[in-house]
């Protein structure tokens, strides 16, 4: 499954999910714009880095829609909504952990780069963390690399990452 982060405006982005077993999805606009890195890309990093295979992107890989994505090809019929709702109920068990990890990692990464609360969609001090310094460092390195790529993406352009786990029927 490919996940494409598209810069759609000066302070806007969208996320396209390209799936082979299930129809493609899109969220536009996506929440949490930052010039440094999109909020949903932070989720992609923490889910991949910390092995969450049933978070937001795991649910998408299992045919769900994470409650926010809409189909790009098929019609949003009642039958489609029922099918997706069933998949959403039986998948996504790591979504809460994904939110918690993003809340722990993102503000610490920003502060490491010299940013302060109130900037880049962070309004407060980060919550306590159960992550070790090496775990945080690995996540920071991934965010640094992806941030460099994102900052080079112009309006109307995109960057694509591959979800490492296979799609599930």
Secondary structure by P-SEA (a helix, b strand, c coil): cbbbbbbcccccbbbbbbbccccbbbbcccccccccccaaaaaaaaaaaacccccaaaaaaacccccccccccccccaaaaaaaaaaaaacccaaaaaaaaaaacaaaaaaaacccccccccccccccccccaaaaaaaaaaaaaaaaaaaacccccbbbbbccccccc
